[in-house]
Amino acid sequence: MTNSIIFRIIGKTKGGLPLEHEVYIEAEVETPPAVEEQIRRSVLAALEGEGVDVPCIVEVCVTGDAGIRQTNLDMRGVDRPTDVLSFPMFELSPGEKPRQEWADPDTDKVLLGDMMISLERANAQAEEFGHSPEREVCYLAVHSVLHLLGYDHLDEGPMKARMREREEAILGKLGIAREAP
């Protein structure tokens, strides 16, 4: 199953001017409209939460474990499924924002990068962690946008702590708090 859905997301710059981001969602597996909406809302919240003030495009592929496993193998040499993969177009540092001069001249928007989410893995992790599938999908989308914006969690120290802090702040603005076990 492959269907592409475009969401035009209207946000505002810090100066209050209109800002339009686009999220392209391709579903390789059955994806309920509510999940697409959760992804859309989460991507926008992450871009707004990080103060991205130029119009961006984020491409999302919703797949299952088999699809993400193959991409993980092809792109990273890791032969196992994972929850989310992020493919940034730019090498940013945390807090660094994309610049308008990076925009595609045809769209006048910056292609920030691609993400791939395994809906199968998201549902399994939600059950494993004792929270809702909604929270897990939103978390994975926010997590991936932060990777597109230069955040990482390779260490167990300050980089990971800073990323986790940003994730929770953005999810909090969406009204999605960490659920008690």
C-alpha positions in Angstrom: 0.0 0.0 0.0 1.5 3.3 -1.0 -0.3 6.5 -0.8 1.1 10.0 -0.5 -0.6 12.6 1.5 0.6 16.2 1.7 -0.1 18.3 4.7 0.4 22.0 4.5 1.1 23.2 8.0 0.6 26.8 8.8 2.7 28.1 11.7 4.1 31.4 12.7 7.6 32.8 12.9 8.8 34.2 16.2 7.9 37.6 14.8 4.3 36.4 14.3 4.6 36.3 10.5 2.8 33.3 8.7 5.1 30.3 8.0 4.2 27.3 6.0 5.9 23.9 6.4 5.0 20.9 4.3 4.9 17.3 5.6 4.8 14.5 2.9 3.6 11.2 4.3 4.0 8.0 2.4 2.3 5.0 4.0 3.7 1.6 3.1 1.4 0.0 5.6 -2.2 0.6 6.7 -2.0 3.9 8.5 -5.1 5.3 10.3 -5.8 9.0 9.5 -5.4 9.7 13.3 -1.8 8.5 13.1 -1.1 10.7 10.1 -2.5 13.6 12.1 -0.4 12.8 15.1 2.8 12.8 12.9 1.8 16.1 11.3 1.1 17.7 14.7 4.3 16.4 16.1 6.5 17.5 13.3 5.0 21.0 13.5 5.4 21.2 17.2 9.1 20.2 17.0 9.8 22.7 14.3 8.0 25.4 16.3 9.6 24.3 19.6 13.0 24.7 18.0 12.2 28.1 16.6 12.6 27.1 12.9 11.7 30.3 11.2 12.1 29.3 7.5 9.6 27.2 5.6 10.7 23.5 5.6 9.7 20.2 4.0 9.9 17.0 6.0 9.2 13.7 4.2 7.9 10.8 6.3 7.6 7.1 5.4 5.3 5.1 7.7 6.3 1.4 7.3 6.4 -1.9 9.2 9.3 -3.8 10.7 10.2 -5.4 7.4 10.5 -2.1 5.5 12.5 -0.3 8.2 14.7 -3.4 8.7 15.6 -3.3 4.9 16.3 0.4 5.0 18.4 0.0 8.2 20.4 -2.7 6.5 20.8 -0.7 3.2 21.7 2.6 4.8 23.5 1.7 8.1 24.5 -2.0 7.6 22.4 -3.0 10.6 20.2 -6.1 9.9 17.4 -5.5 12.3 14.3 -3.4 12.6 14.3 -0.2 14.6 11.6 2.3 15.6 12.7 5.3 13.6 15.4 6.3 11.1 16.3 9.9 10.3 18.1 11.2 7.3 19.0 14.9 7.6 19.9 16.9 4.6 22.3 19.2 6.6 24.8 18.7 9.3 23.4 21.0 11.9 24.4 21.4 15.6 21.7 21.3 18.2 20.0 24.7 18.3 21.3 25.6 14.8 18.5 26.5 12.4 18.1 25.9 8.7 18.7 29.0 6.6 16.6 30.5 3.9 19.6 30.4 1.4 19.4 26.6 1.6 15.9 26.6 0.2 15.1 24.9 -3.1 14.6 27.6 -5.7 11.5 25.8 -7.1 9.6 25.6 -3.7 11.3 28.3 -1.7 11.4 25.8 1.1 14.3 24.0 2.8 14.1 20.2 2.5 15.1 19.4 6.1 15.3 15.6 5.6 13.4 12.3 5.7 12.2 10.1 8.5 11.0 6.5 8.5 8.8 5.3 11.3 7.9 1.6 11.9 4.2 1.7 13.0 4.6 -2.0 14.0 7.6 -1.2 16.3 5.8 1.9 17.7 2.8 -0.2 18.7 5.1 -2.8 20.3 7.1 -0.2 22.2 4.0 1.5 23.5 2.9 -1.8 25.0 6.3 -2.6 26.3 6.7 0.9 27.9 3.2 1.0 29.2 2.0 4.1 27.4 -0.4 4.8 24.5 0.5 4.2 20.9 -0.3 7.8 20.3 2.4 8.9 22.7 4.9 6.6 21.1 4.2 7.8 17.5 4.4 11.4 18.6 7.6 10.8 20.5 9.2 9.1 17.5 8.2 11.9 15.1 9.6 14.6 17.5 12.7 12.5 18.1 13.3 12.3 14.4 12.8 16.0 13.7 15.4 16.7 16.5 17.8 14.4 14.7 17.1 16.3 11.4 18.0 19.5 13.4 21.3 18.2 14.6 20.5 16.6 18.0 21.9 13.2 18.9 22.1 10.8 21.8 25.2 8.8 21.1 26.5 9.5 24.6 24.8 8.8 27.9 25.7 12.3 29.1 24.9 15.9 28.2 24.0 15.3 24.5 21.4 12.7 25.3 20.1 14.7 28.3 19.7 17.8 26.1 17.8 15.8 23.5 15.5 14.2 26.0 14.8 17.6 27.6 13.7 19.0 24.2 11.6 15.9 23.4 9.7 16.2 26.7 9.2 19.9 26.4 7.8 19.6 22.8 5.6 16.7 23.8 4.4 18.7 26.8 3.3 21.5 24.5 1.3 18.9 22.5 -0.3 17.8 25.8 1.4 14.4 25.7 3.1 13.9 29.0 5.1 10.9 30.1 2.6 8.4 31.5 3.1 6.9 34.9 3.6 3.1 34.7 
